[in-house]
Amino acid sequence: MIRDISFALAHGKLAGITLGNPNAPVVLCLHGWLDNCASFLPFFNTLIAQDSELLTQYQFVAVDWPGHGQSEHRSKDAHYHFIDWCYDLLQLLEVNQWQQISIIGHSMGGMVATLFTSAFNDKVDKLILIEAIGLLTQNENPSEQLRKGMLSRLQLQNKQATVHKNIDAAVKARMNVSDLADTDAKLLVERGLHAVEDGVTWRSDARLRNVSPQRFALKQAIQVVANLHCPVTLVLGENGFDMVQTGVKIFAEHISNYQQFTIHGGHHPHMESPADLVAIVEKTLK
């Protein structure tokens, strides 16, 4: 049975869902940018439907990143720096006294998991990445990146929250900016909305849309993946993002223990082909 769960971290509440054996090793599921933990519901429901042995062998925990879903936002004087997601993970492990976990990370969640694992190899047993490899890197000079990041913060100050008439309108809006099918978009949208006077609006913190003021250089990103000690499994969508395919060419050769699978779907293949993901996870975690 899928249950709601929450954790008290330094910044506030981290919300999520859990499934499986609460006394077993943890598999932490990390969603992508502007998604929420509902992106793992098809995977969780498939584990239940198949009565997978994984449910007795592991406890699966999918969390909403700060500022996403039902988790609290960072304080008004804070921002969402990429490296701070790693501290969120470190806090989560410390609060729960989780010793060695496995991580399934999608998109941004996979990149954060990569950086965290590289820094804390002793805390991660296996790493399963979905449409994510390496890190987003600096493509222009650092001063220009900083300028764009700072200006985006100013521009956000005067931006009004988008309000949709109802959930159906919000689902259509989400589908217009992604490759998600109606049913998958609805899962994310339902968890990501709250009611306001004129309809519904997004729970997610508007500051998540700010341009990052700083990124790793390519050489640094390669050093990060080269320092991954645990087995790494990459799951690609056959119609996934081109930047992930480019990332494979750059980063895969620097990962010492690496395997790769391609399943049906776009950038969210774990939602489109959850049974295929279950099969891969069963092989990888055994």
Helices and strands as residue ranges (DSSP letters): E 3-9, E 12-20, E 26-30, G 37-40, H 41-49, H 54-57, E 59-63, H 82-96, E 101-106, H 108-119, G 121-123, E 124-130, H 142-156, E 163-164, H 167-176, H 182-191, E 193-196, E 199-202, G 206-209, H 218-226, E 232-237, H 242-251, G 252-254, E 258-263, H 269-272, H 274-285
